[in-house]
Amino acid sequence: MSKVHEHGAQTIADLRSILSHLNSAEGIEASRRFQPRPDDIIIASYPKSGTTWMQQIVHGLRTGGNMDFSDITEVVPWIEMAHVLDLDLTGLQVASPRAFKTHWTGDEAPRDARTLFVYRDPKSVAVSYYRFYAGWILDPDAIPFSQFVSEYFVHGTLRGTYWTHLKSWLARRQDRNVLCLSYEALKANLAREVRRIAAFLNLAPPPASLDLAIHQASRDFMIRHSDKFDEHLVAGKRNAAMGLPASRRPRKIHAAGPGATQSLLEPGVESLLNDIWVQDIERFLGYPDYDSLRRDLESSRAFG
């Protein structure tokens, strides 16, 4: 049995040890056997890039706004974790088409299904990751954000590094069955992006249902119903295996206002992330920063 971590990880070594028990060998092997159907929808992202948001959007579009679930992962299963969460990847879902989420790279993810890849500024991803783990898997009093970034995030999480993951999906950006959307575009104009998603997926809900799906994907709505988006299914099933008390729970939907990300980004942390971007993205793809990448992708034909 794992060591009991009453207050969460106290060191980065603790953090990696706890997370090594998030899944199981059987669970990983079961996910590798997953074979999507051509009309399935795969929601792909690096963690903390908008996956839950996209799950809610897709589920709202295919159901006309049905909220009859306790945890969004019950109705849009997480491929890699389905086995340990007792979710069936093979059968019918509560609505059609079937939808799944994954944090696989572009190389690992299935190529036959329609895929929505959502990406986000790595600085915001790092902040969101830290806030998600704080109070659940790590003790924020023991591991400050700067240490989390410099000793954990930049060296690779359970899904490898952000930059390698991003490059793997950029290599698939011309695939006809892949639509890439930025978190920032969703935030700036949710209605427009939801309509783009519906068109890509060949979903044509009645106007009232479309409006409801857009409303239910709004930040205010998801904050009011945050218990449906907080990964309590994962915590409930895996806390014991990770050596965490049952009472420790993640929190995904935060009500933090403008500037919340910047408040954690000390100059040293921001400089570190900028340097890695130059080495891993600008050096190979020519984009000097995230905003230039996003502007180019959003203006290209492949990104609608």
N, C-alpha and C positions, 0 to 999 in steps of 0.2 A: 504493500500500500504506500502511496506517496506520503512524504512528510507533510504534516499539517501546517498550513500557513494561515494562522488566525488573522493576521493583519495584511495579508497579501505579500508579494515579493518584496524583500528588503534589499536585494541586490539584483544586478542584471543576470547573474548566474541563476539566482532563484527564479527570475522571470522566465528564462529559457527552460529551466527544469519543469516549472509548473505547466508551461505551454506544450511541453513534449507529451503531456498526457491529455491534451484537449481532444485528440482523436485516438483511434486505436489502429493497430496493424490490419485488423480485419476490416475496419471501416475504410481505410485507405484502399485496400484491395477491392472491396465491394464497389467503390466509386469508379475504379478503373474499368469495371465491367459494364458501366452505364453506356447504353446505346440510344441516342436520341432518335426521335422520329423526324421526318423532314419538316413537319408543320410545328414542331416544338419551338419554344422560345427560350433562348439561353441569355441570361443577364450576367455579363462578365465585368469584372473590375478588379483593380488592386483594392485590398481592404480599406475601408474608410473613405471611399471615393464617391459614394452615392448609391451603393447597391440596394440598401433598404428602400431608399426613395424610389428607385426604379422598380423594385418588387411591387410597391404600392401602386405605382402608375400602371404597370402592366396588369395587375390583378383588377384594378378599377376599370380599366378599358375592357377587359374580357368578361366582366361580370355586371357592368353597369353600376358599379359602386358598392358591391356587397362587402360588408364589414363583419361578417359572421365568422370570425376567427379570433383565437386568443393570442396567437403569435404569427406574424406574417410568414414565417418559415414553415408553418404548418401547411399553408396553401401554395407557397412557392418554395419548394424544398431546396436546401443547400446540398448540391451534389456530393461534395467531399464528406459532409458530416451526416448524410442521411441515415446510414447504417446505425451509427451510435445514437441517433435521435429517434430511431424506430419509425422512420419515414420511408414509404415505398416509392422508389423511383420508376417502377415498371408499370403501374396501373393507371387508371383514370384519375383525374384530379377533380376538384369541385367545379371546375369550369374548363371549357375548351377555347383556345388551344392550351396544351400543357405548358407550364413555365417553370424554369429552374434558375437558381443562381449558382455562380461559381467564382472562385478566385484563381482558377487555373490561368496559366500564361496562354498567349495565343498559340504556342506550339502544342500545349497539352489539351486545349479545349477542342471539343468536337467541331468538325467543319461542315457537317451536313445540315445542322439546324440554323434557323434564323437567330442571329446574335446581336444583342445590344451591348456595346462596350462603352462604359461610362468612365471618364477620366477626370482628374482634378489636380490642381496646383499641389506639388509635393509638400510645400510648406503647410498648407491647410490639412493635407493628409496626415502629416506628422503630428500636428496639434490634435486632430480628431482621434487619432490612434491613442495618444496619451490620455486624453479625457475618457475614452472608452474603457481603457484598462484601469485607470485610477479609481480606487475604491472597490474594484472587483478583483483584478489579478495582481495589481501592484499597489504598494503603499506610497502615495505621492509625497509623504513627508520623508520617506527614505530615499526615493529615487526622483530627483527633480527633472524637469523637462529637458534641460540641456544634456544631462547624462543619458536620459532615455534616447535622445536623438543620436548623440555621438557614439554611444556604446551598443545600441540596439538597432534603431531604425536604419541607420545608414549601412550597417553590416548585413542586413537582411532579416526580415521577420519570417514567420512560417511560410510565407509566399515569396521568399527571396527578396531582392531589392526592388524598390519602386521603379527605378530607372530601367532595369532589365525587363521587368514586366511590361512597362510602357512600350519599349522598343519591340517586344514580341507582338504586341497588338498593332502597332503602327505598320508592321510588315504585312498585316492582313487588311489594311484600310481600304484596299481596292476590291476586296471580295464582295460579290454582289449580295451575299446574304449577311453582311456585317454593316451595322449602322453605329457610328461612333458619335457620342454626345458628351459635351463637357458639363461638369457640375455647375460651372459658372453660367453657362447658357441656360440651364434649367432654372437657376436662381434668378436670372435676369428677366426671363420671359417664359414662365412655366407653361402657359396656355399654348404658345407657339410650338414649344418642344414636344408637348404631349400630342399635339396634332401631327407632328412629324413622325412620332413613334407609331401612332395609330395607322398612318398611311403606309409606313414601312412594313408593318405587321399585317396589312390588309384587314384591319379591324375597322368596322364602320358603325359604331354605336349611334343610336339616335342622338340628336343634339342635346337633349336633356341629360342623357346618360353620359355623354362626353363632358358636359359642363360639370356634372357631379364628380366624375373621375378627376377632373382638374382640381375642383374644390377640395376633394379628399386627399390630394397630393400636396396641398398647400402646407407651408410650415406651421401656420397657426393650427390647422386641423390635426396635423401629426403630433404637435406638442400636446394638444388636448387629449389625444389618444395614445400617448407615448408608451403606455403599458403594452400595446400591441406590437411595438417596434423595438423592444429593449433586449432581445435575445434571452428572455427568461427561459425559453425552452432549452437553449444550450446550457445555461447556467444550472438549471434544474437537473439536467441529465448528466453533466460532466463535472460539476463542482467537486463531488466526492472523489472522482478519479484524479483530479488535479490537486487534491489536498486542501481545498478551500471550504470554509464553512458554508452551509446551505444559505445563510442569510446574505452572503455577498452576491451582489447583482450588478451587471453592466448597465450602462445608461447610454443610449444612442442619440436620442433627440434632445438637444440642448437649447435652452432659450437665450443663449448668449447673444448679446447685441453686436453691432458693428465694432470692429477693432479688437474683438476677443482673440482672434488668431495672432494679431500683431503684438498683443500684450505678453505673449509667451516667447515670442521670437527675439531673444536677445541678439545683439549684433554678432556675437561669435557663432551662434546657431545659424543665423541667416547666412552668414558668410560661408559656413561649411556647406550648407545646402546649395548655395550658388556655385561654389567650386565644383561640387559633384555634378551639377547640371552641365557645366562647361566640359568636364571630362567625359561624361557618359552620353550626353545628348548633343551639345553643340559640336563636339569633335567629330561625331559620326553623321549627324543629320543636318548640321548647319544652323540650328535654331539657337540664338543666344540666350533665350529665356523662355519660360513657360508661356507667357502671353503671346510671344511671336509664333510659337508652335500652334497655340489654340487659334489665333487669327487665321493662320494659313489653312489649318484643317477645316475650320468652319466656313471658309470661303471656297473650298474645293468641291468639285462635283460629287466625290464619294461621300462627303459629309452633308450633302443636301443644302 
